[in-house]
Amino acid sequence: MNLNERQDYFGQTVNIASRVQGLATSRSILATAPVVDNPRSASLLGSNGQKPVAQSHALRGIAAEVAVYEIPEAPARRRAQRDSSTDPPNRNVTAKARRPTAAQRSRNDTMRARMGLAGS
């Protein structure tokens, strides 16, 4: 991976990451072998009961096929979603978004000014 004077990253690592991101569908998590094989990642996945599923993909700009792992949703989360799907809808939730308070608007204006986005 390289960095140029405009702070743009480029190289094979960035290219692979971009191609793998393009494979992902809504709510899916994909990773390559170096991420899944990392001891900290493996420990985290194992402690959550998640076993990555390997798939082989041909990625544009990469000579060999790349092993891409789909990381399944954690079992506890799947159970919680399944259980909540039978609950009646919450009648206390309003569809209308709340307006920001004066303090929040002031803080937002300050951040916009600092970022050079005043007036947007």
N, CA, C and O atoms as CSV, one atom per row, in Angstrom:
chain,resi,resn,atom,element,x,y,z
A,1,MET,N,N,0.862,-1.155,0.000
A,1,MET,CA,C,0.000,0.000,0.000
A,1,MET,C,C,0.911,1.221,0.000
A,1,MET,O,O,1.913,1.260,0.713
A,2,ASN,N,N,0.555,2.208,-0.801
A,2,ASN,CA,C,1.335,3.427,-0.912
A,2,ASN,C,C,0.451,4.633,-0.664
A,2,ASN,O,O,-0.775,4.561,-0.756
A,3,LEU,N,N,1.110,5.754,-0.345
A,3,LEU,CA,C,0.409,7.001,-0.091
A,3,LEU,C,C,1.089,8.079,-0.914
A,3,LEU,O,O,2.309,8.231,-0.854
A,4,ASN,N,N,0.303,8.837,-1.692
A,4,ASN,CA,C,0.918,9.906,-2.470
A,4,ASN,C,C,0.770,11.240,-1.754
A,4,ASN,O,O,0.250,11.291,-0.639
A,5,GLU,N,N,1.226,12.329,-2.389
A,5,GLU,CA,C,1.197,13.648,-1.757
A,5,GLU,C,C,-0.224,14.144,-1.501
A,5,GLU,O,O,-0.415,15.023,-0.662
A,6,ARG,N,N,-1.216,13.613,-2.192
A,6,ARG,CA,C,-2.622,14.008,-1.964
A,6,ARG,C,C,-3.291,13.118,-0.927
A,6,ARG,O,O,-4.503,13.191,-0.729
A,7,GLN,N,N,-2.509,12.287,-0.274
A,7,GLN,CA,C,-2.974,11.337,0.735
A,7,GLN,C,C,-4.004,10.362,0.171
A,7,GLN,O,O,-4.967,10.000,0.847
A,8,ASP,N,N,-3.790,9.941,-1.078
A,8,ASP,CA,C,-4.599,8.896,-1.688
A,8,ASP,C,C,-3.849,7.580,-1.505
A,8,ASP,O,O,-2.664,7.489,-1.824
A,9,TYR,N,N,-4.523,6.584,-1.004
A,9,TYR,CA,C,-3.922,5.267,-0.861
A,9,TYR,C,C,-4.141,4.485,-2.145
A,9,TYR,O,O,-5.201,4.582,-2.763
A,10,PHE,N,N,-3.143,3.711,-2.546
A,10,PHE,CA,C,-3.275,2.877,-3.726
A,10,PHE,C,C,-2.374,1.663,-3.578
A,10,PHE,O,O,-1.474,1.634,-2.738
A,11,GLY,N,N,-2.628,0.677,-4.397
A,11,GLY,CA,C,-1.859,-0.555,-4.360
A,11,GLY,C,C,-2.787,-1.751,-4.332
A,11,GLY,O,O,-4.009,-1.598,-4.348
A,12,GLN,N,N,-2.210,-2.941,-4.289
A,12,GLN,CA,C,-2.997,-4.159,-4.379
A,12,GLN,C,C,-3.934,-4.336,-3.178
A,12,GLN,O,O,-5.059,-4.806,-3.350
A,13,THR,N,N,-3.502,-3.975,-1.982
A,13,THR,CA,C,-4.358,-4.126,-0.802
A,13,THR,C,C,-5.625,-3.300,-0.945
A,13,THR,O,O,-6.724,-3.777,-0.661
A,14,VAL,N,N,-5.466,-2.061,-1.387
A,14,VAL,CA,C,-6.621,-1.171,-1.558
A,14,VAL,C,C,-7.502,-1.675,-2.698
A,14,VAL,O,O,-8.728,-1.616,-2.604
A,15,ASN,N,N,-6.893,-2.166,-3.762
A,15,ASN,CA,C,-7.645,-2.696,-4.894
A,15,ASN,C,C,-8.485,-3.900,-4.464
A,15,ASN,O,O,-9.662,-3.987,-4.812
A,16,ILE,N,N,-7.891,-4.819,-3.717
A,16,ILE,CA,C,-8.632,-5.993,-3.243
A,16,ILE,C,C,-9.766,-5.565,-2.313
A,16,ILE,O,O,-10.885,-6.065,-2.435
A,17,ALA,N,N,-9.495,-4.655,-1.396
A,17,ALA,CA,C,-10.532,-4.187,-0.470
A,17,ALA,C,C,-11.711,-3.584,-1.226
A,17,ALA,O,O,-12.866,-3.814,-0.870
A,18,SER,N,N,-11.420,-2.822,-2.257
A,18,SER,CA,C,-12.481,-2.204,-3.053
A,18,SER,C,C,-13.315,-3.262,-3.773
A,18,SER,O,O,-14.541,-3.162,-3.813
A,19,ARG,N,N,-12.665,-4.265,-4.336
A,19,ARG,CA,C,-13.385,-5.320,-5.059
A,19,ARG,C,C,-14.230,-6.167,-4.112
A,19,ARG,O,O,-15.354,-6.541,-4.448
A,20,VAL,N,N,-13.694,-6.469,-2.931
A,20,VAL,CA,C,-14.447,-7.256,-1.954
A,20,VAL,C,C,-15.655,-6.454,-1.470
A,20,VAL,O,O,-16.740,-7.009,-1.299
A,21,GLN,N,N,-15.472,-5.167,-1.251
A,21,GLN,CA,C,-16.591,-4.315,-0.844
A,21,GLN,C,C,-17.699,-4.365,-1.893
A,21,GLN,O,O,-18.881,-4.374,-1.550
A,22,GLY,N,N,-17.321,-4.398,-3.161
A,22,GLY,CA,C,-18.296,-4.470,-4.240
A,22,GLY,C,C,-19.087,-5.776,-4.266
A,22,GLY,O,O,-20.180,-5.827,-4.829
A,23,LEU,N,N,-18.546,-6.826,-3.664
A,23,LEU,CA,C,-19.243,-8.119,-3.607
A,23,LEU,C,C,-20.312,-8.154,-2.524
A,23,LEU,O,O,-21.253,-8.943,-2.598
A,24,ALA,N,N,-20.167,-7.308,-1.529
A,24,ALA,CA,C,-21.061,-7.351,-0.366
A,24,ALA,C,C,-22.476,-6.931,-0.725
A,24,ALA,O,O,-22.696,-6.018,-1.520
A,25,THR,N,N,-23.417,-7.618,-0.121
A,25,THR,CA,C,-24.824,-7.249,-0.250
A,25,THR,C,C,-25.254,-6.627,1.076
A,25,THR,O,O,-24.478,-6.569,2.031
A,26,SER,N,N,-26.471,-6.176,1.117
A,26,SER,CA,C,-26.985,-5.556,2.333
A,26,SER,C,C,-26.849,-6.503,3.521
A,26,SER,O,O,-27.213,-7.676,3.440
A,27,ARG,N,N,-26.326,-5.981,4.614
A,27,ARG,CA,C,-26.185,-6.703,5.879
A,27,ARG,C,C,-25.161,-7.838,5.833
A,27,ARG,O,O,-25.129,-8.659,6.749
A,28,SER,N,N,-24.329,-7.908,4.800
A,28,SER,CA,C,-23.315,-8.959,4.780
A,28,SER,C,C,-21.972,-8.381,5.196
A,28,SER,O,O,-21.693,-7.202,4.981
A,29,ILE,N,N,-21.150,-9.226,5.791
A,29,ILE,CA,C,-19.795,-8.842,6.170
A,29,ILE,C,C,-18.855,-9.787,5.450
A,29,ILE,O,O,-18.944,-11.004,5.609
A,30,LEU,N,N,-17.951,-9.225,4.655
A,30,LEU,CA,C,-16.977,-10.025,3.922
A,30,LEU,C,C,-15.576,-9.633,4.364
A,30,LEU,O,O,-15.322,-8.473,4.690
A,31,ALA,N,N,-14.678,-10.591,4.374
A,31,ALA,CA,C,-13.286,-10.344,4.741
A,31,ALA,C,C,-12.395,-11.269,3.937
A,31,ALA,O,O,-12.844,-12.299,3.434
A,32,THR,N,N,-11.129,-10.896,3.818
A,32,THR,CA,C,-10.158,-11.736,3.130
A,32,THR,C,C,-9.414,-12.591,4.162
A,32,THR,O,O,-9.552,-12.390,5.369
A,33,ALA,N,N,-8.631,-13.539,3.668
A,33,ALA,CA,C,-7.917,-14.472,4.548
A,33,ALA,C,C,-7.023,-13.773,5.574
A,33,ALA,O,O,-7.024,-14.183,6.735
A,34,PRO,N,N,-6.253,-12.726,5.203
A,34,PRO,CA,C,-5.411,-12.086,6.222
A,34,PRO,C,C,-6.213,-11.534,7.405
A,34,PRO,O,O,-5.720,-11.519,8.533
A,35,VAL,N,N,-7.429,-11.086,7.157
A,35,VAL,CA,C,-8.266,-10.562,8.246
A,35,VAL,C,C,-8.792,-11.711,9.099
A,35,VAL,O,O,-8.715,-11.655,10.326
A,36,VAL,N,N,-9.324,-12.748,8.463
A,36,VAL,CA,C,-9.904,-13.879,9.188
A,36,VAL,C,C,-8.826,-14.647,9.947
A,36,VAL,O,O,-9.082,-15.160,11.037
A,37,ASP,N,N,-7.622,-14.731,9.378
A,37,ASP,CA,C,-6.534,-15.489,10.008
A,37,ASP,C,C,-5.830,-14.707,11.112
A,37,ASP,O,O,-5.054,-15.290,11.869
A,38,ASN,N,N,-6.075,-13.424,11.222
A,38,ASN,CA,C,-5.455,-12.615,12.263
A,38,ASN,C,C,-5.879,-13.169,13.628
A,38,ASN,O,O,-7.067,-13.408,13.842
A,39,PRO,N,N,-4.936,-13.378,14.556
A,39,PRO,CA,C,-5.284,-13.983,15.850
A,39,PRO,C,C,-6.389,-13.233,16.610
A,39,PRO,O,O,-7.254,-13.865,17.215
A,40,ARG,N,N,-6.368,-11.910,16.585
A,40,ARG,CA,C,-7.398,-11.147,17.308
A,40,ARG,C,C,-8.763,-11.316,16.647
A,40,ARG,O,O,-9.780,-11.452,17.328
A,41,SER,N,N,-8.776,-11.304,15.303
A,41,SER,CA,C,-10.046,-11.509,14.588
A,41,SER,C,C,-10.587,-12.904,14.852
A,41,SER,O,O,-11.772,-13.078,15.134
A,42,ALA,N,N,-9.705,-13.901,14.759
A,42,ALA,CA,C,-10.123,-15.292,14.969
A,42,ALA,C,C,-10.676,-15.478,16.377
A,42,ALA,O,O,-11.673,-16.175,16.567
A,43,SER,N,N,-10.037,-14.863,17.357
A,43,SER,CA,C,-10.496,-14.961,18.738
A,43,SER,C,C,-11.876,-14.323,18.907
A,43,SER,O,O,-12.754,-14.891,19.557
A,44,LEU,N,N,-12.059,-13.153,18.323
A,44,LEU,CA,C,-13.340,-12.456,18.417
A,44,LEU,C,C,-14.456,-13.260,17.742
A,44,LEU,O,O,-15.544,-13.422,18.295
A,45,LEU,N,N,-14.165,-13.756,16.545
A,45,LEU,CA,C,-15.170,-14.553,15.829
A,45,LEU,C,C,-15.518,-15.816,16.612
A,45,LEU,O,O,-16.690,-16.175,16.731
A,46,GLY,N,N,-14.501,-16.485,17.143
A,46,GLY,CA,C,-14.723,-17.711,17.904
A,46,GLY,C,C,-15.531,-17.465,19.167
A,46,GLY,O,O,-16.402,-18.263,19.514
A,47,SER,N,N,-15.246,-16.366,19.855
A,47,SER,CA,C,-15.969,-16.080,21.098
A,47,SER,C,C,-17.433,-15.730,20.830
A,47,SER,O,O,-18.276,-15.876,21.714
A,48,ASN,N,N,-17.739,-15.270,19.618
A,48,ASN,CA,C,-19.122,-14.952,19.245
A,48,ASN,C,C,-19.824,-16.119,18.558
A,48,ASN,O,O,-20.985,-16.004,18.167
A,49,GLY,N,N,-19.121,-17.245,18.410
A,49,GLY,CA,C,-19.715,-18.414,17.778
A,49,GLY,C,C,-19.894,-18.256,16.272
A,49,GLY,O,O,-20.778,-18.872,15.677
A,50,GLN,N,N,-19.059,-17.435,15.666
A,50,GLN,CA,C,-19.166,-17.192,14.229
A,50,GLN,C,C,-18.068,-17.953,13.499
A,50,GLN,O,O,-16.897,-17.883,13.872
A,51,LYS,N,N,-18.452,-18.675,12.466
A,51,LYS,CA,C,-17.490,-19.418,11.646
A,51,LYS,C,C,-17.570,-18.883,10.227
A,51,LYS,O,O,-18.555,-19.126,9.529
A,52,PRO,N,N,-16.528,-18.145,9.781
A,52,PRO,CA,C,-16.543,-17.591,8.428
A,52,PRO,C,C,-16.650,-18.680,7.368
A,52,PRO,O,O,-16.055,-19.749,7.496
A,53,VAL,N,N,-17.418,-18.392,6.322
A,53,VAL,CA,C,-17.637,-19.329,5.228
A,53,VAL,C,C,-16.818,-18.858,4.029
A,53,VAL,O,O,-17.014,-17.749,3.532
A,54,ALA,N,N,-15.897,-19.711,3.567
A,54,ALA,CA,C,-15.001,-19.343,2.469
A,54,ALA,C,C,-15.699,-19.475,1.117
A,54,ALA,O,O,-16.458,-20.411,0.868
A,55,GLN,N,N,-15.413,-18.505,0.261
A,55,GLN,CA,C,-15.867,-18.524,-1.125
A,55,GLN,C,C,-14.680,-18.040,-1.959
A,55,GLN,O,O,-13.906,-17.196,-1.509
A,56,SER,N,N,-14.541,-18.565,-3.148
A,56,SER,CA,C,-13.463,-18.148,-4.022
A,56,SER,C,C,-14.032,-17.219,-5.093
A,56,SER,O,O,-15.024,-17.541,-5.746
A,57,HIS,N,N,-13.390,-16.062,-5.264
A,57,HIS,CA,C,-13.883,-15.079,-6.227
A,57,HIS,C,C,-12.752,-14.601,-7.131
A,57,HIS,O,O,-11.622,-14.399,-6.687
A,58,ALA,N,N,-13.080,-14.427,-8.400
A,58,ALA,CA,C,-12.158,-13.779,-9.333
A,58,ALA,C,C,-12.434,-12.282,-9.222
A,58,ALA,O,O,-13.555,-11.834,-9.464
A,59,LEU,N,N,-11.422,-11.517,-8.861
A,59,LEU,CA,C,-11.578,-10.077,-8.701
A,59,LEU,C,C,-10.878,-9.355,-9.837
A,59,LEU,O,O,-9.753,-9.695,-10.203
A,60,ARG,N,N,-11.545,-8.364,-10.387
A,60,ARG,CA,C,-10.984,-7.598,-11.493
A,60,ARG,C,C,-9.663,-6.960,-11.059
A,60,ARG,O,O,-9.579,-6.352,-9.992
A,61,GLY,N,N,-8.654,-7.102,-11.881
A,61,GLY,CA,C,-7.345,-6.514,-11.603
A,61,GLY,C,C,-6.443,-7.386,-10.745
A,61,GLY,O,O,-5.308,-7.002,-10.461
A,62,ILE,N,N,-6.922,-8.550,-10.325
A,62,ILE,CA,C,-6.136,-9.476,-9.504
A,62,ILE,C,C,-5.976,-10.769,-10.300
A,62,ILE,O,O,-6.960,-11.354,-10.753
A,63,ALA,N,N,-4.724,-11.211,-10.467
A,63,ALA,CA,C,-4.449,-12.356,-11.336
A,63,ALA,C,C,-5.092,-13.651,-10.835
A,63,ALA,O,O,-5.746,-14.352,-11.608
A,64,ALA,N,N,-4.916,-13.973,-9.562
A,64,ALA,CA,C,-5.428,-15.241,-9.024
A,64,ALA,C,C,-6.755,-15.005,-8.305
A,64,ALA,O,O,-7.060,-13.893,-7.874
A,65,GLU,N,N,-7.538,-16.084,-8.187
A,65,GLU,CA,C,-8.780,-15.978,-7.414
A,65,GLU,C,C,-8.438,-15.728,-5.955
A,65,GLU,O,O,-7.407,-16.181,-5.458
A,66,VAL,N,N,-9.308,-15.009,-5.284
A,66,VAL,CA,C,-9.082,-14.618,-3.891
A,66,VAL,C,C,-10.125,-15.306,-3.010
A,66,VAL,O,O,-11.308,-15.352,-3.345
A,67,ALA,N,N,-9.663,-15.837,-1.879
A,67,ALA,CA,C,-10.588,-16.418,-0.906
A,67,ALA,C,C,-11.253,-15.274,-0.152
A,67,ALA,O,O,-10.586,-14.471,0.500
A,68,VAL,N,N,-12.570,-15.214,-0.251
A,68,VAL,CA,C,-13.348,-14.197,0.449
A,68,VAL,C,C,-14.249,-14.932,1.428
A,68,VAL,O,O,-14.939,-15.882,1.059
A,69,TYR,N,N,-14.236,-14.487,2.671
A,69,TYR,CA,C,-15.003,-15.144,3.726
A,69,TYR,C,C,-16.219,-14.305,4.079
A,69,TYR,O,O,-16.113,-13.104,4.324
A,70,GLU,N,N,-17.382,-14.959,4.101
A,70,GLU,CA,C,-18.580,-14.286,4.589
A,70,GLU,C,C,-18.701,-14.611,6.067
A,70,GLU,O,O,-18.694,-15.775,6.469
A,71,ILE,N,N,-18.812,-13.565,6.864
A,71,ILE,CA,C,-18.913,-13.738,8.305
A,71,ILE,C,C,-20.393,-13.719,8.674
A,71,ILE,O,O,-21.070,-12.707,8.493
A,72,PRO,N,N,-20.888,-14.833,9.189
A,72,PRO,CA,C,-22.322,-14.910,9.507
A,72,PRO,C,C,-22.665,-14.037,10.705
A,72,PRO,O,O,-21.801,-13.672,11.503
A,73,GLU,N,N,-23.931,-13.717,10.807
A,73,GLU,CA,C,-24.420,-12.951,11.944
A,73,GLU,C,C,-24.240,-13.778,13.208
A,73,GLU,O,O,-24.357,-15.003,13.174
A,74,ALA,N,N,-23.960,-13.120,14.309
A,74,ALA,CA,C,-23.760,-13.822,15.578
A,74,ALA,C,C,-25.034,-14.563,15.973
A,74,ALA,O,O,-26.128,-14.026,15.799
A,75,PRO,N,N,-24.920,-15.787,16.501
A,75,PRO,CA,C,-26.106,-16.562,16.870
A,75,PRO,C,C,-27.039,-15.821,17.831
A,75,PRO,O,O,-28.256,-15.881,17.656
A,76,ALA,N,N,-26.512,-15.131,18.829
A,76,ALA,CA,C,-27.355,-14.414,19.796
A,76,ALA,C,C,-28.160,-13.325,19.102
A,76,ALA,O,O,-29.322,-13.100,19.444
A,77,ARG,N,N,-27.564,-12.659,18.147
A,77,ARG,CA,C,-28.272,-11.598,17.428
A,77,ARG,C,C,-29.386,-12.181,16.559
A,77,ARG,O,O,-30.474,-11.612,16.471
A,78,ARG,N,N,-29.109,-13.319,15.917
A,78,ARG,CA,C,-30.145,-13.964,15.103
A,78,ARG,C,C,-31.340,-14.332,15.971
A,78,ARG,O,O,-32.487,-14.128,15.573
A,79,ARG,N,N,-31.069,-14.882,17.176
A,79,ARG,CA,C,-32.160,-15.249,18.081
A,79,ARG,C,C,-32.961,-14.021,18.485
A,79,ARG,O,O,-34.192,-14.055,18.501
A,80,ALA,N,N,-32.261,-12.931,18.813
A,80,ALA,CA,C,-32.949,-11.708,19.248
A,80,ALA,C,C,-33.831,-11.168,18.136
A,80,ALA,O,O,-34.951,-10.728,18.395
A,81,GLN,N,N,-33.340,-11.195,16.897
A,81,GLN,CA,C,-34.144,-10.710,15.779
A,81,GLN,C,C,-35.346,-11.626,15.539
A,81,GLN,O,O,-36.446,-11.145,15.268
A,82,ARG,N,N,-35.144,-12.923,15.637
A,82,ARG,CA,C,-36.227,-13.866,15.417
A,82,ARG,C,C,-37.300,-13.676,16.491
A,82,ARG,O,O,-38.492,-13.680,16.183
A,83,ASP,N,N,-36.881,-13.508,17.759
A,83,ASP,CA,C,-37.828,-13.324,18.851
A,83,ASP,C,C,-38.578,-12.004,18.731
A,83,ASP,O,O,-39.775,-11.947,19.011
A,84,SER,N,N,-37.891,-10.944,18.319
A,84,SER,CA,C,-38.539,-9.637,18.233
A,84,SER,C,C,-39.473,-9.551,17.030
A,84,SER,O,O,-40.351,-8.688,16.993
A,85,SER,N,N,-39.298,-10.424,16.056
A,85,SER,CA,C,-40.161,-10.361,14.876
A,85,SER,C,C,-41.590,-10.770,15.209
A,85,SER,O,O,-42.512,-10.450,14.459
A,86,THR,N,N,-41.788,-11.476,16.330
A,86,THR,CA,C,-43.136,-11.873,16.724
A,86,THR,C,C,-43.764,-10.883,17.693
A,86,THR,O,O,-44.951,-10.986,18.001
A,87,ASP,N,N,-42.963,-9.907,18.186
A,87,ASP,CA,C,-43.494,-8.902,19.101
A,87,ASP,C,C,-44.427,-7.950,18.359
A,87,ASP,O,O,-44.224,-7.685,17.174
A,88,PRO,N,N,-45.451,-7.432,19.044
A,88,PRO,CA,C,-46.306,-6.443,18.394
A,88,PRO,C,C,-45.523,-5.158,18.162
A,88,PRO,O,O,-44.586,-4.874,18.910
A,89,PRO,N,N,-45.877,-4.377,17.155
A,89,PRO,CA,C,-45.142,-3.149,16.892
A,89,PRO,C,C,-45.268,-2.178,18.061
A,89,PRO,O,O,-46.287,-2.150,18.751
A,90,ASN,N,N,-44.235,-1.395,18.272
A,90,ASN,CA,C,-44.209,-0.419,19.351
A,90,ASN,C,C,-45.029,0.798,18.936
A,90,ASN,O,O,-44.657,1.514,18.007
A,91,ARG,N,N,-46.112,1.022,19.606
A,91,ARG,CA,C,-47.009,2.133,19.264
A,91,ARG,C,C,-46.478,3.478,19.740
A,91,ARG,O,O,-46.989,4.521,19.331
A,92,ASN,N,N,-45.448,3.470,20.611
A,92,ASN,CA,C,-44.918,4.729,21.131
A,92,ASN,C,C,-43.915,5.385,20.196
A,92,ASN,O,O,-43.509,6.522,20.436
A,93,VAL,N,N,-43.512,4.706,19.152
A,93,VAL,CA,C,-42.529,5.247,18.229
A,93,VAL,C,C,-43.240,6.142,17.231
A,93,VAL,O,O,-44.217,5.734,16.603
A,94,THR,N,N,-42.748,7.356,17.088
A,94,THR,CA,C,-43.346,8.272,16.119
A,94,THR,C,C,-42.525,8.262,14.850
A,94,THR,O,O,-41.305,8.106,14.893
A,95,ALA,N,N,-43.184,8.426,13.734
A,95,ALA,CA,C,-42.502,8.407,12.449
A,95,ALA,C,C,-41.846,9.749,12.159
A,95,ALA,O,O,-40.942,9.829,11.327
A,96,LYS,N,N,-42.290,10.803,12.834
A,96,LYS,CA,C,-41.763,12.130,12.566
A,96,LYS,C,C,-40.417,12.316,13.268
A,96,LYS,O,O,-40.275,11.996,14.448
A,97,ALA,N,N,-39.439,12.834,12.535
A,97,ALA,CA,C,-38.126,13.087,13.120
A,97,ALA,C,C,-38.210,14.308,14.030
A,97,ALA,O,O,-38.946,15.254,13.751
A,98,ARG,N,N,-37.459,14.276,15.102
A,98,ARG,CA,C,-37.440,15.407,16.012
A,98,ARG,C,C,-36.506,16.473,15.495
A,98,ARG,O,O,-35.468,16.172,14.905
A,99,ARG,N,N,-36.875,17.720,15.718
A,99,ARG,CA,C,-36.016,18.838,15.323
A,99,ARG,C,C,-34.884,18.964,16.321
A,99,ARG,O,O,-35.065,18.715,17.513
A,100,PRO,N,N,-33.695,19.357,15.824
A,100,PRO,CA,C,-32.578,19.532,16.755
A,100,PRO,C,C,-32.845,20.714,17.684
A,100,PRO,O,O,-33.517,21.675,17.312
A,101,THR,N,N,-32.308,20.625,18.892
A,101,THR,CA,C,-32.443,21.718,19.850
A,101,THR,C,C,-31.563,22.879,19.404
A,101,THR,O,O,-30.742,22.734,18.498
A,102,ALA,N,N,-31.739,24.033,20.048
A,102,ALA,CA,C,-30.920,25.204,19.718
A,102,ALA,C,C,-29.445,24.908,19.956
A,102,ALA,O,O,-28.593,25.323,19.171
A,103,ALA,N,N,-29.140,24.191,21.039
A,103,ALA,CA,C,-27.743,23.842,21.331
A,103,ALA,C,C,-27.175,22.924,20.257
A,103,ALA,O,O,-26.021,23.076,19.856
A,104,GLN,N,N,-27.975,21.976,19.792
A,104,GLN,CA,C,-27.507,21.073,18.735
A,104,GLN,C,C,-27.290,21.827,17.432
A,104,GLN,O,O,-26.313,21.580,16.726
A,105,ARG,N,N,-28.198,22.748,17.108
A,105,ARG,CA,C,-28.029,23.542,15.884
A,105,ARG,C,C,-26.770,24.385,15.964
A,105,ARG,O,O,-26.030,24.487,14.986
A,106,SER,N,N,-26.518,24.988,17.116
A,106,SER,CA,C,-25.322,25.810,17.302
A,106,SER,C,C,-24.058,24.961,17.145
A,106,SER,O,O,-23.102,25.373,16.487
A,107,ARG,N,N,-24.064,23.774,17.756
A,107,ARG,CA,C,-22.916,22.869,17.653
A,107,ARG,C,C,-22.704,22.441,16.200
A,107,ARG,O,O,-21.569,22.387,15.727
A,108,ASN,N,N,-23.799,22.137,15.490
A,108,ASN,CA,C,-23.696,21.753,14.083
A,108,ASN,C,C,-23.137,22.895,13.243
A,108,ASN,O,O,-22.293,22.669,12.376
A,109,ASP,N,N,-23.604,24.131,13.491
A,109,ASP,CA,C,-23.106,25.293,12.752
A,109,ASP,C,C,-21.619,25.497,13.003
A,109,ASP,O,O,-20.869,25.826,12.085
A,110,THR,N,N,-21.193,25.301,14.254
A,110,THR,CA,C,-19.775,25.450,14.594
A,110,THR,C,C,-18.936,24.418,13.846
A,110,THR,O,O,-17.876,24.741,13.310
A,111,MET,N,N,-19.418,23.170,13.814
A,111,MET,CA,C,-18.677,22.115,13.110
A,111,MET,C,C,-18.613,22.404,11.614
A,111,MET,O,O,-17.566,22.206,10.996
A,112,ARG,N,N,-19.707,22.866,11.025
A,112,ARG,CA,C,-19.706,23.195,9.595
A,112,ARG,C,C,-18.704,24.294,9.301
A,112,ARG,O,O,-17.977,24.226,8.310
A,113,ALA,N,N,-18.661,25.318,10.162
A,113,ALA,CA,C,-17.724,26.421,9.964
A,113,ALA,C,C,-16.278,25.932,10.048
A,113,ALA,O,O,-15.436,26.346,9.252
A,114,ARG,N,N,-15.990,25.059,11.002
A,114,ARG,CA,C,-14.635,24.518,11.140
A,114,ARG,C,C,-14.236,23.698,9.921
A,114,ARG,O,O,-13.068,23.680,9.535
A,115,MET,N,N,-15.202,23.024,9.318
A,115,MET,CA,C,-14.919,22.180,8.165
A,115,MET,C,C,-15.013,22.969,6.861
A,115,MET,O,O,-14.810,22.401,5.788
A,116,GLY,N,N,-15.315,24.261,6.931
A,116,GLY,CA,C,-15.404,25.072,5.729
A,116,GLY,C,C,-16.696,24.848,4.971
A,116,GLY,O,O,-16.761,25.080,3.763
A,117,LEU,N,N,-17.726,24.398,5.673
A,117,LEU,CA,C,-19.008,24.110,5.020
A,117,LEU,C,C,-20.101,25.068,5.481
A,117,LEU,O,O,-21.285,24.741,5.408
A,118,ALA,N,N,-19.712,26.244,5.951
A,118,ALA,CA,C,-20.694,27.184,6.465
A,118,ALA,C,C,-21.751,27.495,5.399
A,118,ALA,O,O,-21.440,27.655,4.218
A,119,GLY,N,N,-22.982,27.573,5.842
A,119,GLY,CA,C,-24.072,27.909,4.935
A,119,GLY,C,C,-24.661,26.722,4.205
A,119,GLY,O,O,-25.568,26.898,3.391
A,120,SER,N,N,-24.171,25.501,4.469
A,120,SER,CA,C,-24.717,24.329,3.761
A,120,SER,C,C,-25.661,23.562,4.614
A,120,SER,O,O,-26.208,22.550,4.175
